[in-house]
Amino acid sequence: MIQIHFSRTLMVALATAGLLFSSASIAQPDVDAARLLFDQSDCGKCHNPDKNKKAPSWKKIAKTYKGKATAEAEIIKHMTKGGKVKLDDGSEEEHKVVETKDPKALSNMAQWILSY
């Protein structure tokens, strides 16, 4: 009897953990907040969510990072470090940094990009 109770408890715990991890990985970004940061940071000068401009679209970026465990961290690093970037036409330009240092806002924007 104790063995059965322990097994059921373990199964419930594992199932619950699985639900927690899967729901965290599919959390939806706050699109309005991400769009506001996008606009405030002048990202639209070079990026567009759906089509390439001077730089890759969010769709193209999301495809590049699809399935990578480090995707969010890599996107946040790119949004916050600045430096030279190569544009689609082959020219180089200083990449602007986003107008926040708030980790939640940065994570939200990265998740918005990855949602495409």
Summary of the structure (lengths in Angstrom):
residues: 116
radius of gyration: 19.2
end to end distance: 49.9
largest distance: 71.0
contacts: 282
relative contact order: 0.17
helix: 59%
strand: 5%
